[in-house]
Amino acid sequence: MAWSQYLAWNQAIADVIYPIAEDPGPAYMDLEDEELQKIAAAAGYAGADIRGELARVVRAVTSGSDGRFTLAQVIARTRGWAPGARKKRQAEPPPCLGFLAVTVLAAEAMGDDEDLAPNAYYARLARLLRLPDDDAALRKQYSQHAEYLWRCLNLWLENLDGTRGIPTAYALNYRFVGLPMSQALVRHHDRRKLPSMFAQYGLSAGMRLAPEDLIRYLDAWLTSEGTSATSNLRKLWNRPDTHERLASIAAIELANWDGSVGGDVTVSTTSVGPRALVVVNLRDGFMGESLDISFGLRPVNAEMDGAMEVRGADGRWLPLAFEPGTAGLWRTSYTEAIDFRSMLDGVVQIRHAGDDGGVTYRHLPRGVMPLVYDELQSAYVEAERLQLGVDALVLVRAEDRRGLQAVAEVESILNQFARPGFERVKSILGLPTGWVLFKDVQLFGAPTVSTSFNELVPIARNQLTIAGGLRIPSRIRKWSRLNPPEIRATAQSDSYLRITITGSLGEDQIGEWSSNAGALVVLLNDLALEEDDYQVALYCGSRKTPVQQATIRLRSSDNLDTQWSDAPRLTYSLESALGVLTAVEGAINGPFVDGLTASGDSGITATVHAGSTIAWGEPRAGAPTVKIEIGSPDPKSCVVTGAHRIQLPPAMGGWAPKFIEGECTSCGLVKRYPGWLPKYKKRRRGETQSADELPLIRVSELQQVADSDVNWAAVLDALMHLGGGSISSLRSIAMQLEGSALFVDNFIQAMEVLGHIAVERDAYWNPVRWEVGPTCLGQQADGSFRLAGFWPPSLREQLEHFAVRHGGELITQRQEGSPDSVVVRNIDIELLDRFAQDAEVTIAPQAGWSILRTLPRISEVAAALPKAQMPGFQTAEKFDVASASWMPSGDAESPGAYRIRRGFETIYLYRSQADVDANSCAIAPVRMVKHLAANDQGTPLFAYSEKAQALLTPQGCDLPGLYGRALVALSGSLPSNKRLSIKGRYRNCLVYYAVDRDTADLLNTLLLT
């Protein structure tokens, strides 16, 4: 009876405090009166003394036969729960929640009893459980088991991938008492104010700072006049014993902060102020290396529509479109029209279109600009200063002698304090003239206070960073087991540091590393860790408690995401010709394509011979893009020279502040200087530095920054782990590989035509949802079978063992710039069918030909496209079939394919003569409108070589939709990029291989009739 009552309360606590939510945040066991009433109702208790009843129920299961306090039963049941939680990701909560709730009630009562000291925690817990204030068994049992029980709560939330909230029960100091205090000390409405502090002091979203580094930020915020903090937070701060606990809570909130300030703070009233930030994506793909620069705005009003204006060099306000990004950051939607040299050199002013007296976003020029990698944006975002251990870029203006000196000083600082392997780049596509880029920067130490660039001085003393690898998008931070992150640690205050890795419940130590150089990097790839959760702790000097902790969660497709079953079941239905372009959810009654399998036959026979004549010629040059230029201020002003007149506060004595804040008396720029930096004494000329004056950090002992080659096996495995869902998760993975919109589009297309995923599109043909394809073996033109869709490692191993046992083999064929092709060969289809039946695998004989046989003519697709009123636009370009290139067009009043821009939208559309007459159009994907225009003119955008068994198209004219999937299924690889001589001139082309004559003729018929 006692346990049934206890478990009823335990379940009620789980359902009320940790409810399943679509967008949960950090989860605290916040037992306010309203929550307690809901818990009591769910547990079936109707009395008034809810706290007393909960304590009575807990006491009933924590009293031994002799009446003494014992956690033996709670621990036994929790240990019985833990293995199942780890393996099955079960929704059942750990049986320890009821007891933990009572420990939180005791923490909430601290300071309420006049006869007890404010910090007398154990006495308050004892009184709740009706034990003597000095009960030794309670203190001993609690100290022995509390951390394990709280870890089980964290493990439960982590294994549910954050659907019930992100765990927060961590304590660095006051280890046992600090755990319930971390839940009880700060209420929800107090925590909502913390983002305004993070933004005010230039902290970055997702930043992982040690609590000790946040204490003095909190002190400055909570003690300043006009602070946005609540009265409860200010009251708590008056008690020195709460500082470390409040800082621990702030550290958790900062690590989970998405960069938004919150709905209760407007851009017109917050001290953060409207900001324009430089956002950079560094691209390093098959098309070469380039820098994509854009501007971001934050914070923005709810009415933001992306229609903005920027002040040009001549004083006029020019249109500049923005589009929404992640976490409330809006970014310029296209950048080819922006002169970024003038934007980096000048004062940028951006406002809402036509809003003369409204909010203006400003960006001042900087001689040295640090950009820190933001996981949420999958981009480098301009920061006030560099951070320890994170990936970063540094832009330095180098157009004159002063600039060259700045480059030399920055490089000298990085040589001394950055991890080896960073690179100085003078010339790269997209880098403005007169600027130098330092890439692959990871700062591990703080330069001395004598540097003129406080942008290179980090704000933290000690830092534990988990970065790199392939991060799987989720509410809970997790990585692919096939491409894990690395651990980076640095300590400014102690040269000796130690890192430990233990299991998720802290039971076994897996590894320990130490360094006397003040910096340490641990490569998890070298450990070959199994899929699980791991606890990482950083210890500095002789400390017995960690200064910082983190959790590393490694996942694979052998253990699916908790929302895997919620992914849409998408299939390409060919009941409508539009099934060539988009998958749909729901039952399919007619012909369809699912992965590499196809059902049905269009009945179309080949009537048009595929010729070898290349119909397109040299691409025509479009009109030059007019660049938006921003006027530069007076070249002698401080915003250009960097010689700011910083007004610093007078020294008042006492403890050294965390930072010293000053404001430029000329331009209003605010600079903050860390107050903890070591001070090195001046030496006479020729005098050497003594050993105790040398910097603690020795970066020369660190492993060099490694080249980040794409781990395609990890990419596919991450997609299989997720299973599907919103297109944002697919984009998040793509952006980690190469940060550009072009790459994201190509990535989605590549995964789709390879048959690994299905994609659903909206009315404008933008991807909205995706799903991993079914487990399939598609037969290629050479008779081998390619693995497509859902193939977790365990199933692939089964297939390999089966193939080898029957004289076949499983091989991996490397593909440049795309996923590897894994094929089974030298095995009869009858034998393979035996494996398929047992493993629930679909075999698709002659996959490419079968798909092509189900597809409609492209003219049927054109007829099925929904018609819309011709939209207004700002600019228009028409696709010229003869040259296979876009050309400027003053209007769109003739049949053909068009690319129009309005605001931050780029729309592709096709107009027939009937559309022109009716002032209508058909919106379609870019590749489809090109081939529709070619179909309209009877001119193919491809040529066929029977000798090479290859189909050739101009680059950018890939076969659209399922037509492309059919041809890729023949060879198992994406079309190759080739630079070929056409009509005496070289042109970039795409080549599809393994295309026989029958397939080429049928494709020609489908696309030209």
N, C-alpha and C positions, 0 to 999 in steps of 0.2 A: 504493500500500500504506500509506504514511504517513497519508494522509487517511482511508482507510477505518478504520484503527485509531483515529485521533483521533475521528472521528464516532461510533464505537462507544462510546468513553468519554464523549463529549459527550451521547449519548442516555441512557447509564446515569446520569449525573449528574442529568439532567432527571427521570428516572423515580424515582430514589431520594430526591433532595433536594426535589423539587417534585412529589410524587405527587398524582394527582387525589383529592380528598376531598370529603365532603359538607359539612363545616363547617371549612374551613381557616382558619388565622389568619395573622398576619404570617409571611412565609417568609424564612428566613435560609439562606445557604449554610454550614451548620454541619457541618464535616467532621470529626466525631469518629470514633474507630476503628470503631465499629459501622457507621456510614454508609459509611466507606471500604471496608469489607469487602463490603458489599452492592453498592457501585459496581463494585468489581473483579470480583465474580461475574457481574454483569450484562454487563460488558465482555468477559468470557471470560478474565480473568487469574487464575491460580491461585497465583502466587508470594507471597512474604512481604513484599517491599518495595513496598507499594502506592503510597506517596508517591513513591518513586523512579521507579516505572514510569509513573505519571501524568506526572511531570515529563519523562521521556524521550519520551513520546508527544507532548507539547506542544512540546518542543524540536525534534522532527522536522519540525514544520510551521511553526516560527518561525525557521528557519535559512536564510539566503539562500545563493546559490551560492558566495559567498565565505566562508561560515561565520559571518558576522556576524548578530546578532539582528535580526529584522524581523517586524513584524506585518502585512505587506502582504497575505499570503494570507488570514489570519484576517479582516482588515478587508474585503477584496474579497468573500469569501463571506458575511460578515455584511451588507454593503450589498446584496447580491443577495437576501438573505432579508428584509430590513426592509420593502420595499414590499409584498410578499405578506403579511407579518404584519399590516400596517396595514389592508389591504383585506379580507383573507379571514379574519382572526382565526384563523389556522392553528394547529394543535396542535404542529406541528414546532418544536422549540426552536431558538433562535438558535445559530449555529455557534461562538459565542465562549465557551460555558460551560466547556469544557476549560481554556482559558487562564485564565479568571477563577478557576477552582478552584485553580490553582497560585498565583495572587496571594493567595488566602485562606490557603493553607498557609504562605506566607511570613509573613503577618501573624500567624498562630498561633505561629510560631516566634520571634517577637520576645521577647527577654529570655532565651532558652535558651542562646545561644552566649556563652561567657565572653569570647571574644576580640572580640566586637562590642558596640557600644553598644546599650542596650535599644531605642532608637528608630531603629536603622539598618535601615530596611525594604529599600531597594534592594539592599543587599549580601546580605541573606538570599534575596531573590527571585533574584538572580544566581547564588548557590550552588545553589539548586534546579535551575536551568537549566544548570548547569555553565559559567558564564560568570565572568569576572573580577569581583571585588567592586565595582570602580569602572567597570564597563562603561558607556560613555557612550551607546551605541546603545540599550541597554535603558532607561536613564532617559529619554532623549529620546522613544523610541517609546511608552513607557508613559504619559508625561505628555501626549502628543499625542492618544492614542486611548482611554485608560482610561474617561473619563467617557462617551464614546459607547458603548462596549461594555456598561457597566453599565446605561445607559439602554435599550439593546436588551433586556437581561434584564427590566428593569422593564416595558417595553412589551409583551413576550410575556405576562407575568403579568397585566397590566392587560387586554389584549385577550381573555384567556380568562375575564374577569369574576371572577377570584379563585378559579376551580376548582382551581388549583394553588398557591394562596396569594396573600397580599397583599404587594406589593413593599416592600422595606425598604432597598434599596441607595442611600442618599442620604448625602451628606457636605457640611456647610456650611464647615467649616474643614479644613485639611490635605486639600485637595480630592481629590488622587489617592490618597494613602496612606489617607485616611479611608474610602474606599469599601470596600476589603477589610477594614479594621479594623472597620467597622460590622457585618460578618458574623461575624468571628472572635472578637471581644472578649468577648461575653457568651453563655453557654450557655443551652440551653432551660430547665433547672431554675432558673437565675438569673432569667431573664425572668419566670417564673411568680410570683415574689415581688413584682414591681413593682406590681401592682394594690393590694396591701395598703398600699403607700406612697401611691398616688394617693388612696385612700379616707381614709387617716389624716390627710392634710393638706388635705382638702376639695376636691380637684381633681375636675372633672366628667368624665363619660364622653364620649369623643370630642373632648375639649378639644385645641386645637391651639396649643401653646405653643412659643415659640422655645427651642432648647436652652439658651441662656444663662440663661433664666428658671427652668430646672429644676436648674441646678448646685447651688444652695444648698439646695434641697429635698433633693436627693440627699445633700448633705453632712450635713444634720441627721439624715436617716434612717440613713445608713451609719455615722455616728459616735456614735449614741446607744446607751445601754445597753438591752438587751432587744430590739434591732431584729430584725425578721423577715427581714432580708437574709441571704443566704448568706455563708459565709466567703470564697468566691471573689470576690464583689462587694466585700466590705470590703477584701480584699487589693488588688484592682485600684484601689480608690479611694485607697490610700496612694501611688499614683503620680500626681502632678499632671498628667502629660501625657495621662492617660486621661480626665480630667474631661469635656472637651468631647465626646469620642467616646461616653462612657457617657450623657451628657445627650442626645446625638442619638438614641441607641437608645431611651432612656426617652421622648423626644418622639414617636417613631414608635409605641411601645407605647401611650402615652396616647391618641394620635389614633385608635387602633383598639380601645381599651378599651370594653367594653360595659357597664361599671358593676358587674359582678359581681366579688366578691373572690376566688373560686376554691374548688374543692372541698377543698383542703388547709387551709383556714382556716375555723374554725367561729365562730358568733356569740358563743359563750361565752368564747372565748379571744382573739379578735382585738382589737387596740387600737382598731379602728374602732368597735366597739360597735354594738348594735342601734339603728336610727334609724327614727323615723317622720317622713316628709317630706310637705309639702304639694305636691300635684300639681294643676295648673290647665290646663284647656282653654278657650281663648277662642273662642267661637262667634260668627260674623258671617254669617248666611245669610238665606234668604228669610223665616225665622220671627223675624228680629230678632237683636239682639246680646245675648249672655248669657255668664256666667262659670260654668263647671262646675268645682267644687272637690272634690277627693277627697284621701284620705290614702294614702301609699305606705309600704311597709315594706321595709327592706333593712339588712343581709343576712338571709336566712331559712335555716332548716335544711332538709335534704332531706325531712323528714317533714311539711313545711308542707302543710296541707289547706284553708286558707282560713277555718277555723272559729276566730274570734278573739273576744275580749271587750274592751270598753272601760269604764273606770271612770267612772260617771256622777256627777252633782252630789251625789247622796245617798249616795255611797260604794259603791253596788251595782255589780257587774260585769254589763254588758249585752251581749247578743250583737251582733257586728258582723262581717259577712262580707267576705272579701277574695277576689279572683280573680287568677290569675297574669297578669302582663304580660310585657313584653320585658326581657331581660337581668336576670332575677332580681328584678325589682321587682314586688311584689304590691300591688294597689290595691283600695280599697273598691269593692265590686261595684255598689252603688247608693247614691246620695247624698241622695235626697229625705228620708230619715229622720234626717239629721244636721243638727244646729244648728251651722253652721260659725262663727257668731260666737262661741259659747262655746268651740268647739274652737280658734279662733285666739287667744282671750283667756286661756284656761286652760291648765293643765298636763295634757297628754294622756298617759294610760298605757294601753297595749294589750298584751294577753298572749294566749297560746293558751287556748282555752276549757277552763276547769277546771284550768289549770296554775298552782296557787297559788304554787309556789316556783320557777317557771321563768323564762325570759327575758321581760323587760318592755321594750317599745319605748316610748320617751318622746319627747315634743315639748314644748319650752318656748316660751312666748309671746314674740314679738318685735315691737317697735314698728315696725321697718322690715324687710320681708321681700323679698329679691330672689329672683326665679324666672327661671331661664335656660332657653331653649328647648333641648330634648334631641331630636335627630333620631331616636334609636332609639325613644323613647316617643311622638314626635309630640305633645309636650306640654311645658308649662313646669314645671320641677321646681325645688323650693326648693334654693337654693345658699347656701353660707357667705357669698358676696359676689358682686357683679356681675363679669362678664368683659368684656374689651375686644372691641368689634366684633360681638358676638353679639346676637340678638334676645332681649329680656327684658321682664319685667313687674316692677313694684315695688308691693307692698302696704304701706300706711302706716296705722297706727291713728290715728284723728283724732277721738276721742270727747270730748276735754277740751282745755283750753288748751295743755297740754304737747304733745298730739297735733297740734293745729293748727300749733304752732311747728315740729314735726317735718315736717309736710307742706310748710311754707314753705321750710325748709332743704333738703329733698330736691329740691323744684322748682327752687330756686336753683342747686343743684349740677348738676342735669340741664340747666338753661339754659346753664350754662357749659361742660359737658363732654359732653353727649349730642348726638347728631345731631339736627338740627331735624326736627320732625314728630311728636315724641312727644306724647301727649295725657293730660291729667289728667281722670279720670272719677270723678264723685261718686256717680252712680246708674246701675246696670246690673243687669239680672236676674241674681241669684246672688251679687252682692257684698254681704257682710254689712254690716248697719247699723253706722255708726261707723268704717268703713274707706274709704280713698281708693285708687283704682287709677291707676297710671301705666302706660300701654300704649305699644307701638311704641317701646320704649326701646332705643337702641343707644349704649353708652357708648364714647367715643373718648379720654377723658382721665381722669387721676386727680386727685381733689380734694386739697387740701393736708392735711397731717397734723392740722390744727386741727379738722377735722370730727369730730362726735361719733358719726358713723355709719360705722364701718369696713366695714359691709356694702356701701358704695358705693365702696370703694377697691379697684381690681382688683389682682391679684397679679403681673401681667406688666408689663414695661416696653414691649416692642415686640410687636405682634401683627399677624399676617396671617390674616384670616378669609375663608373662602369660604362664603357663606350665601345664603339666599333661593332663588328659582327652584323648579323641580319636581325633587326628587331621586328617581331611580329606584331602588327597593329592590334591593340587590345586595350581594354580598360586597365588591365594589369600589365606592368612592364615585363615582357618576356622576349626570348630570343630563340632562333632556330638552333637545335642541337648540332646541326651540321655546320653551322657558322656562328659559334658563340662569341661573345664580346671579350674584351680584355680588361683587366683590372689595373688602374693607374692610381698610384698613391704618392703623395708628397707631403713633407713636413717641414715647415719653416722654423719651428721652435726647437726641434730635436733632430739630430742627424740620424739617430737610430729609429727605425720603424719596423713594424712587423705586421704581416697580413696572414690571417687564418681563413680557411674555408671549411665549414662544417655542413652536415646535412641539415635539412629544413627544420628539424626539431632539436638541433644542436647535439645530437647523440654521439656522432662520430666525427673526428677531425679528419678531413680528407687531404689537406695540405697546409703547409706553413712556409712562409718565405720571409726573409728579413734582409735589411740593408743598412749599412752605416753611411750611405751616401745621401740620405735624406729624400731619396726618390726610388720608386720601385714599380716595375711593370710585370704583370703576370699574364702570360698568354694561355688562355683556357683551351685553345685549340690543341695545345700540346698534351693536355690531360686526358683527352678523349672521354669526357664526362658523360654519364648516362643521362637520359631524360629525367629530370627531377628538379626540386627546388634546393638552393644552396644559400647558406648564410655567409657573408663576407664581413670581416671585422678588421679595422685598422687600429693598431696600438702604437703609441709614440713614446719614446724614451722608456722609462721604467714603469709606466702606468699599467695597472692590472685590469682596468676597465677600458673598453674601446672608446676612441674619440669619435668614431663614426662607424655605422653599420649599413649594409645594403643586402638586398635579396637578389639573387640571380635565378631566374626561372628558365629552364631549357625545355623546349617542346619539339615534338615531331609529329608526323602524320600517323604514327602508330598510336598516338594518344590525342584524340580529337578535341578541338575547342568546344567549350560547353554550348555554344550557339550553333554548332555544326548542323544539327537537325533542323534549325530554323531557317537555314539557307533555302532560297527558292529553288524549286525543281524546274529547270529551264530546258526547253527543247525547241529546235527550229522546225516549226510547223509549215509545211508547204501546201496546206489547204489554200493559203493566200500566197501570191508571189512575193509578198513582203517578208516571208520567212527566210528569204535569201539574206536579209539584212539584220534581222533581230530574232532572238529567241523569245519564247513566251512561256508563261507558267500555266499549268492546267492540263487536262486530258487532251490527247491528240487522237483524232479519228482517221485522218487521211495520211498522205505521205509525209515523211519527216526525216530530219537528220539529227542524230544524237551522238555527239563525239565523232568517231570515225565510222559509225554505222549509219546506214540509210535504208529506208523502207519506202517502196513505191517506184514507179517508172513514169516519167513524163510522156513517153511515147514519141519523143522528138528524135528524128534521125538526121544524120549529117547530110547537109545539102550544099554547104559552102566549103570549098577547098581552102585549107590554111596555106597561104602563100609565104614565100621567103622574102618578098619585097618589103623594105622598110618604108612606111608611108610618111613618117614624120621626119622633119629636118632639124636644123640647128635651132636651139631655143632662142627666142627673141628677148631682147632686153626690155624690161619694163621701165616706166618713168621713174626717175630718181626720187627717193623718199625725202620729203622736206623734214628736216630735223628741228625739234623744238629746242631752242637755246635759252638758257637762263642767264640773266645779266650778272656779271661779277661785281662785287662791291669795290670800293677804293682799294687798290693793290697795297696801300700802306696800312690798311685797317687791321686790327688784331684778328679778325676772322680769316684773313688771308695769310698773314705772317705767322699767326700762332702766338704772337707776343701779347698774351692777355694780361690785363692789369687785375690780378686776383686779390680781392680784399679778404684777408683771413681774420678770424676772430682772435682776440688777445689770449695769450696763455694765462690760465687761471690757477694752475697748479693742480694737485690731486692726481687721480688715476689718468692714464693716457687714454684718450677717446679712441673708439674703434676707427673713426675716420675724422678728418678735419675738413670741413666744408667751406669753400670760398666761392665768391661770385665776381665775375669780371665787371669792373665799373664801366666798361665801354659797351660791351655787347650783351651783358646779362648772362653769359655762359656760366653754369655752375660746375665746379670741379670739386672732387672729393679725393683726399689723400689719406691712405691708410696710416693709422697712428701707431702701428706696431712694428714698423720696419726697423731692422737693425741699423745702427749708426756706426759707420766705420770712421776711425779717426784719420785726420789728414796726415800725410807722410811727407817728409822732406824729399826733395829730388834725390833719387838714387836709393832711398830707403825701401826695403822690401817689406811685404806684408807678413805679419807673424801668423802662426798657425791658428790662433784663436780669433783672428780677424778675417779668415777666409770664409767665403760663403759656405753654408751647410750643405747646399745642394750640389751634387756632382753628376751632371746629366750625361757625361761621357760614358758612364757605366751602364746606361740604359740601352735596350735593344733599339735599333734604328726603326723609324716609322716604315712599315711595310707597304708595298703597293697594294691597293685594294682591288684586286681582280674580282670580277663577279663570280660568285659561287652559284652557278645555275642549279645545281642539285639542291642546294638549300632553298633557293627561290621556289622551285616547284614543290618541295616538301612543305614550305610554309603555306603555299596556296592550298595544298591538300589538307593541312592541319585546320585551316580556317573553313574550308568547304564552300564558301560563298558568302553573299551578303551585299551590303552597300558597295558601290564602286569605289568609295573613299578608301577602303582597306586595300584594294588592288592598286590604287594610285600611290598609297603610302609605301608599299613595297617597291614599286617602280621608281619612286623618287629617291629611294636609298641607293639605287644602282646608278642612276644618272639623273641629275636634277634639272630636267628641262621638260616643258610641255610637249615638245616634239617627241622626246623619248618615251614619255608616258603613253602618248597616242600609239606609237610604234610598238611598245611593249604589249598593250592590250590587244592590238591587232595580231601580233605574233602569237600570243598565247591562244587566241581564238582560232586562227587559221591552222595552227598545229593540232587543234582538237582537244587541247588540255582544258579549256574552259568554254562555257556558253555565256553570252552577254546579251542582256536585255537593254533596249534603247528607248528613249522617249520620243516625243513628237518631232523634236529637232535632231533626232538620231544621236543624241549624246548618251554615252553609257550611263546606266543608272544602277543596275544590279548585275551580279555575276554568280556563276556556280561552277565548281569543278566538274568536268565531264565524267561519264561513267567509266568503269574499269574496262578497257578495251585493248584488243590486239588487232591492229589494222594492217592488212597485207599490202606490201609495197610492190612496185613494178618489178623488182628483182626477186620476188617470192618470199622475202623475209617479212617478219611481223614486228611492227613498231608499237611500243607501249605508249598509250595515250590515256589521259584522264587520271583517275584516282589509283595510284600505285604506291602504297606506303612501303617502307623498307622491308618489313617482314614479309609482305606478299611478293615483293620482287625477289627476295631470297628464295622463297618457295619455288618460284618459276625458274630461277637459275638452277637449283638442285634438280628439278624435274628435267630441264633441257639437257643438262650434262649427263644425267642418268640414261637418257635415250639418244645419246650421240649428238646432241645439238649444243648450242652455246648462246650465252647472253653477252652481247658486246655493247660498249658505249662508244658512239661515234661523236667526236668533238665537232662543234659547230661554232665558228667565230661569231661573236656578238649575239648569240641566241642559245637556248637550252640545248644540252646534249641530246642526241637521238639514241635511245636505248632500244635495241632490236634483238629478236630471237631468230636464229637462222639454223639451217641444216636440220630441220625437224619437220616431219610430215604434219599436215593439217589435221589428219585423223587423230594422231597422237596428241597434238596440242588441244584438240577438242576435249579429250579426256580430262586434261588439267582444267580447262575452262569450266566444265560442268561442275567439278568438285569445288573450285575456287570462286564460282559465280562471276566469271569473266566472259565478256562478249567478244567473239571473233568476227571480224569484218573482212571477208574475202574480197580481193580486188577493191579495196576501200575507195581509192580515188575515182575509178570508173563508176562504181556504184553510186557515189554521191553525185557525180556529174549527170548520171542518167535520171536523177530525180528532179533536176533543176529546171525552172522555166526559162523561156527566152527573156532577154533583158528588156525587150519592148513590153512584155507583160508586166515586168516590175515597174516600168515607167507608167503604164496605165493604172496600176494599183496604188501608186503613190498618192496620198491625200493632197488635194488642191487647196491652196491658201491664197488669200488676197496678197498681191505683190507688196511686200513690206517697204517702208521707207528706209533710206540708208544714207550714210555720210560719204562712203567711198565704194566703188564697184570695180571689179576686174572680171574680164571674160576669158574663158579658157579657149586658147587658140589650138585647134586640133592639129593643124598643119605643122606647128612647132612644138606641140605638147607643152605649152607654157602659159602662164597667166599674163594677160595684158590689160593695162588700164582701160577703163571704159567710162565715158561720160554718162552713159545711161545703160539700161538693161532692156531696151526695146526691140530686140531681135532674138530669134531662137538660139539656144545654146546653154552652156553651163556658166554660172556666175559665182563669184566670191564677194559678198558684200559685208560691210562693217557698219555697225550702229552701236554706240556706247561701247561696252566691253564685250559685245557679242560679235562673233564671226559666223556668218551663215552661208552655207553652200546650197545653191538651188539650180534647178533645171527648168527651162521654159521651152515648150514647143510653140509652134505657130499659133495653135489654138489657145495656149496660155497667154501669148502676147495679145491676141484679140480680146480675150476675156479679162485682161489685167490680173491674171493669176500666175501661180508658179507651183512647182513641186519641190519641197525641201528634202534633201537627201545627203548621205555622207559624201565626203569630198571625192573618194575614189569612184563612187557610183556615178556622180554627175559628170565626171570626165568621160567615162565609157558611154554614158547616155548621149553626150554630145557627139562622140565618135559614131555611135550607132545612127544618130540622126543624119549624119553626113555620109554614112556608108563607108567610113574610113577606119580600118582597124588600128588600135593602139598597141598592136603586137605583131611580131613576125615569127615564123617558124622555120627551124633548121632541122630537116629530117635526118641529115647525117649526124648531127650532134644530139638529136632527140631533145631539143631545147626550145623553149618559147622565150622570146625577148620582148621586153616592154621598157619605155623610158622610166627613169627613176621618178617615183611619185605617182606612177600610174599602175600600181599593183592591181591585180585582179580583185574586184570587190567582193566582200562577203563570202558566201559559200562557194563561189566560183574559185576563189583563192584557196579555200580549204581543200577542194577537190584536187587541184594541181599539186599542192604541197603534200598531200597524202601519197602521191605517186613516188616521190623521192624521200619523203620523211624529213626534208629540210626546207627552211625558208629560202626564197629566191636569193641568189648570190648577187652582190654588188660588183659590177664590172664596168670599167671605163673602156669603151669601145670606139673605134673609128667608124663614123657613119657619114657617108657622103663627103669624105675628106676631112671631117672634123670629129674631134673626140667628144663623147657624151657619156654621162653616167647612166647605166642601164641596170635593169634587174633581169636575171636569167633563171627560169624555172627548168629543172632538169627531169629526165626520165619520162618525157612526154612522147608517147608514140603517135603515129599518124592518125589513127582512129580518134584518139582523145583530142588531138589538135583540131581535127575537122569538126567534131561535135562542139567543141568550145567556140570555134569560129562561127558556127551556125547559131549558137545561143546568143552570142554577143553582137552579131551583125544583122539578125532578122527579128 
